[in-house]
Amino acid sequence: MEQYNQTIALEFVFLGFSKDQDTNLYLFVAVLFMYLITLTGNTLIIVAIHIDPRLSTPMYFFLSYLSFLDICYTTSVVPQLLIHFLTSYKTISYNRCMAQLYLSFAFGSIEFILLAAMAYDRYVAVCHPLHYKVIMSRTVCMQLVLASWTAGFLNALLHTVFTVRLHFCSSNIINHFACEVLAVIKIACSDTSVNEILFLVTGSIVLVIPCIVVTLSYVYIIRAILRIQSSGGRQRAFSTCTSHLTVVALCYGTAIFAYMSPRSNTSPNQDKMLAFFYAVVTPMLNPIIYSLRNKEVKGALAKARGE
């Protein structure tokens, strides 16, 4: 049996984005600004949905959970990233690294499944409007949310368990800004083939299958919209889907490019930029997209601000 001089690293060191302190200071200000927008925007959407009776529908029920999820996901990464912008030695303990890996992977997985549930909701609303309230009852909506959170946390637990089993004896330097699962297993000195196979299998389940659900939902939605005789009716029907479709394109597009493309075709810097976009930029854009494209959300946000 192969022996290792050191089976586990006590801490990991991130390379981050840059070694230049001035660059890191500019990045600190930019990321802090985006983080504050993310917290403020998503919190306002949650508050607006809960105080405005007009938004007590399944679509906004899912949106409130998406906003809460965005807050959780970006918070699992950004506070540590901000601290590391101001320090020259970017370290994280082994236990904290595994915790971050678990949480960020869980929240990312949940988002894919939740967006698929939201696409199904839009499909029922457009294609079966007369049965919408029956099909998308409060109980069904809650079950879909619970299913997405359960599946996401179980998926993350599976990956974390198999990552913990790895040996880290040759290097503790992670060419990333966070404990992202692919960046962590890359520095392991034991066999990672099981981890890579597991990533492809669960990626197909958590990312590809929800993507298929979204695609099929919008195929039926578009077919139903095209059957509407009046142009005004078509516009109203499609306007209820544009915000969600934009968010789906951002989330799924970035994730598929980052995690499902061949690893030989991507560089560490490209991986970092994609992960940064998904963990920092997308959670900031989601509330902006929904507030800009939806008059009801705009009105509720104005009410929440006391205007």
Secondary structure by P-SEA (a helix, b strand, c coil): ccccccccccccccccccccaaaaaaaaaaaaaaaaaaaaaaaaaaaaaaaccccccaaaaaaaaaaaaaaaaaaaccaaaaaaaacccccccaaaaaaaaaaaaaaaaaaaaaaaaaaaaaaaaacccccccccccaaaaaaaaaaaaaaaaaaaaaaaaaaaaccccccccccccccccccccccccccaaaaaaaaaaaaaaacaaaaaaaaaaaaaaaaaaaacccaaaaaaaaaacaaaaaaaaaaaaaaaaccccccccccaaaaaaaaaaaacccccaaaaaaaaacaaaaaaaaaaacc
